[in-house]
Amino acid sequence: MSPEFQIILFLLLRMAIAAAFVVTASIITERAGPVIGALVATLPVSAGPSYVFLALDHDAAFIAQGALASLPVNAATIFMCVIYVVLAQRRSLLVSCGSAVAVWVVLASIIRQFDWSLTAGLAANLIAFGICIPLLAGYRHVKMPLVTRRWYDVPMRALLVATLVAIVVSTSGWVGPRISGIIALYPIVFTSIMVILHPRIGGPPTAAVLANSAWGLLGFGMAIAVLHVGAANFGSAIGLGVGLATCIAWNLTLWWNGRRKRLAQVP
């Protein structure tokens, strides 16, 4: 087997693994309702595989720098959610999703112009979420209608995330850790939720999934910060492990608190 064929085969395998993660998460989102769906959507099902594959090709310093660049991009994602959630109440998918993605691209382009420290990245997240969480609170409680899946749903979602992984992995060597970290954090799961669910069940129920994701996305930002510190001090494997553990623990805590509140309301 030629070296070129091995590289292509390994890239296709990486794309398939990442696509499987995202497709599974999005199906759970459709079936479990906006609250559980939001918790699943804010797990690192897209960025996680991208970073794992980057760690296979680069050293811990590269991963630490990439995570540092990813951290402020998480703040851009919550603003993307706000734009979509507000517009989706009355506007079409094209207007709502297109505007949200455009805002993310503009903010990410601005973010890449600066050298971010860990403190600055955390501050950007705290400010962004401090603004956006109250704005999203009124859109969270919408009943999720029954979703009828179409034949192209799974292939389209798989293609989206596989393409993202291919771009991240194949370009990381020449774009460097900063751009790789920004691209890795493109919210492919949120975009697929918009594109799949909005035409099917309408804007408000779809927006409710993203509105419920705010607290989970905050935990995802903390996981990125942990990834940076862990990779910089203990290596990529430990950094990735503690970052994933942080995200899972945070979302489980959110789920437990929500369940406890619901049980307390039962007479």
C-alpha positions as a printed Julia matrix, in Angstrom:
267×3 Matrix{Float64}:
   0.0    0.0    0.0
   1.47   3.36  -1.04
   2.05   6.11   1.57
  -0.34   8.44  -0.28
  -3.12   5.85  -0.19
  -2.5    5.26   3.53
  -2.86   8.99   4.21
  -6.12   9.18   2.27
  -7.47   6.05   3.96
  -6.58   7.38   7.42
  -8.24  10.71   6.63
 -11.43   8.95   5.48
 -11.44   6.87   8.67
 -11.14  10.03  10.77
 -13.99  11.64   8.85
 -16.2    8.57   9.34
 -15.55   8.41  13.1
 -16.34  12.1   13.58
 -19.47  11.85  11.43
 -20.72   8.9   13.51
 -20.4   10.99  16.7
 -22.36  13.92  15.32
 -25.09  11.85  13.68
 -25.67   9.93  16.93
 -25.85  13.15  18.95
 -28.26  14.82  16.54
 -30.61  11.82  16.51
 -30.67  11.84  20.32
 -31.43  15.57  20.16
 -34.46  14.96  17.95
 -35.88  12.24  20.17
 -35.15  13.55  23.65
 -36.59  17.06  23.46
 -34.95  20.49  23.67
 -33.45  20.2   27.16
 -31.69  16.83  26.82
 -31.0   17.59  23.18
 -29.21  20.79  24.15
 -27.04  18.95  26.68
 -26.04  16.39  24.05
 -25.45  19.09  21.43
 -23.02  20.92  23.72
 -20.85  17.85  24.27
 -17.65  17.94  22.17
 -19.04  15.6   19.51
 -17.58  17.7   16.69
 -14.65  19.62  18.2
 -13.59  16.59  20.24
 -12.77  14.29  17.31
 -11.12  17.21  15.51
  -8.8   17.79  18.46
  -8.08  14.09  18.88
  -7.0   13.87  15.26
  -4.94  17.05  15.58
  -3.21  15.51  18.6
  -2.23  12.51  16.49
  -0.42  14.79  14.05
   0.97  17.52  16.31
   2.62  17.97  19.68
   1.06  19.14  22.94
   2.18  22.75  22.39
   0.16  22.85  19.15
  -2.95  21.53  20.94
  -2.53  23.99  23.81
  -2.23  26.91  21.39
  -5.19  25.68  19.37
  -7.35  25.46  22.49
  -6.34  28.97  23.45
  -7.55  30.19  20.05
 -10.76  28.15  20.4
 -11.7   29.65  23.75
 -12.89  33.1   22.58
 -14.58  31.48  19.56
 -16.93  29.79  22.03
 -18.17  33.28  22.9
 -18.87  33.87  19.2
 -20.98  30.7   19.16
 -23.33  31.91  21.9
 -23.92  35.14  19.96
 -24.66  32.99  16.91
 -27.28  31.17  18.98
 -28.91  34.43  20.07
 -29.17  35.7   16.49
 -30.75  32.47  15.3
 -33.12  32.1   18.25
 -34.5   35.63  17.9
 -34.86  35.54  14.12
 -36.27  32.0   14.02
 -39.39  33.09  15.88
 -40.71  34.74  12.71
 -38.17  34.4    9.93
 -37.31  31.65   7.45
 -34.45  29.18   7.77
 -32.43  31.05   5.15
 -32.66  34.36   6.98
 -32.28  32.93  10.5
 -29.49  30.44   9.89
 -27.74  32.58   7.28
 -27.62  35.59   9.61
 -26.43  33.49  12.55
 -23.63  31.87  10.56
 -22.61  35.25   9.13
 -22.33  36.68  12.65
 -20.17  33.74  13.72
 -17.86  34.18  10.73
 -17.48  37.91  11.36
 -16.77  37.44  15.06
 -14.34  34.58  14.41
 -12.54  36.74  11.84
 -12.19  39.51  14.4
 -11.03  37.07  17.09
  -8.25  35.67  14.91
  -6.66  39.13  14.66
  -5.59  39.03  18.32
  -3.27  36.96  20.47
  -5.47  35.7   23.27
  -4.33  34.84  26.76
  -6.19  32.36  28.95
  -7.46  35.2   31.14
  -8.71  37.22  28.17
 -10.42  34.18  26.66
 -12.21  33.37  29.91
 -13.22  37.0   30.32
 -14.67  37.06  26.8
 -16.75  33.98  27.61
 -18.0   35.34  30.94
 -19.05  38.63  29.35
 -20.69  36.97  26.35
 -22.62  34.44  28.42
 -23.55  37.06  31.0
 -25.24  38.97  28.2
 -26.71  36.09  26.22
 -28.06  33.69  28.86
 -30.7   36.17  30.11
 -31.62  37.0   26.51
 -32.22  33.32  25.72
 -34.16  32.48  28.88
 -37.56  33.4   27.44
 -37.21  31.08  24.44
 -36.35  27.85  26.26
 -39.77  26.38  27.05
 -41.28  25.13  23.8
 -42.67  21.65  23.27
 -40.76  19.62  20.68
 -43.13  18.28  17.98
 -42.73  14.81  16.53
 -39.9   14.75  13.99
 -40.22  12.64  10.85
 -36.76  11.83   9.56
 -36.11  11.99   5.82
 -33.69   9.84   3.84
 -31.11  12.58   3.37
 -30.91  13.72   7.01
 -28.19  11.35   8.2
 -26.04  11.57   5.04
 -26.19  15.36   5.1
 -25.16  15.59   8.76
 -22.4   13.06   8.21
 -21.14  14.99   5.19
 -21.11  18.3    7.09
 -18.99  17.09   9.98
 -16.78  14.88   7.82
 -15.98  17.89   5.66
 -15.13  19.96   8.73
 -12.79  17.27  10.07
 -11.14  16.92   6.68
 -10.5   20.67   6.53
  -9.11  20.81  10.08
  -6.84  17.8    9.71
  -5.58  18.41   6.19
  -4.86  22.13   6.62
  -3.5   22.17  10.17
   0.09  21.74   9.08
   0.21  25.01   7.15
  -2.44  27.21   8.78
  -1.02  26.65  12.28
  -2.65  26.1   15.69
  -4.58  29.39  15.84
  -6.57  28.89  12.64
  -6.94  25.16  13.34
  -8.41  25.96  16.76
 -10.89  28.39  15.24
 -12.0   26.05  12.47
 -12.31  23.11  14.89
 -14.82  25.07  16.92
 -17.21  25.87  14.1
 -20.61  24.85  15.58
 -21.42  22.15  13.04
 -23.91  20.45  15.4
 -25.91  23.65  15.9
 -25.88  24.35  12.18
 -27.15  20.86  11.37
 -29.9   21.23  13.99
 -31.02  24.47  12.35
 -30.92  23.07   8.82
 -32.66  19.79   9.66
 -35.26  20.82  12.23
 -36.31  24.33  11.21
 -38.11  23.31   7.98
 -39.56  20.27   9.71
 -40.96  21.56  13.01
 -40.68  25.31  12.7
 -38.44  28.02  14.07
 -39.55  28.33  17.72
 -39.11  24.65  18.68
 -35.76  24.52  16.9
 -34.74  27.75  18.61
 -35.65  26.2   21.97
 -32.9   23.6   21.52
 -30.31  26.31  20.99
 -31.72  28.45  23.79
 -31.41  25.53  26.2
 -27.81  25.01  25.09
 -26.52  28.23  26.68
 -25.49  26.77  30.04
 -24.03  23.67  28.39
 -22.05  25.86  26.03
 -20.65  27.74  29.0
 -19.35  24.44  30.37
 -17.91  23.64  26.97
 -15.91  26.87  27.19
 -14.55  25.83  30.57
 -13.6   22.44  29.1
 -11.59  24.2   26.38
  -9.74  26.19  29.05
  -9.01  22.94  30.93
  -7.79  21.38  27.67
  -5.37  24.26  27.18
  -3.96  24.03  30.72
  -3.83  20.24  30.67
  -2.12  19.98  27.28
   0.38  22.72  28.12
   1.41  21.13  31.41
   0.75  17.39  31.12
   0.53  16.55  27.42
  -2.2   16.15  24.83
  -3.69  12.89  26.12
  -4.25  14.19  29.64
  -5.43  17.56  28.35
  -8.02  15.94  26.08
  -9.11  13.56  28.83
  -9.65  16.18  31.53
 -11.3   18.5   29.01
 -13.81  15.82  28.05
 -14.37  14.91  31.72
 -15.05  18.57  32.54
 -17.65  18.84  29.79
 -19.42  15.62  30.75
 -19.4   16.45  34.48
 -20.8   19.93  33.8
 -23.63  18.64  31.62
 -24.49  15.86  34.06
 -24.69  18.47  36.8
 -27.04  20.58  34.67
 -29.2   17.52  33.99
 -29.32  16.59  37.69
 -30.24  20.11  38.78
 -32.98  20.28  36.15
 -34.36  16.9   37.2
 -34.29  17.9   40.87
 -36.24  21.09  40.12
 -38.85  19.2   38.1
 -39.33  16.66  40.89
 -39.69  19.46  43.42
 -42.56  20.93  41.37
 -44.51  17.66  41.39
 -47.25  17.85  44.06
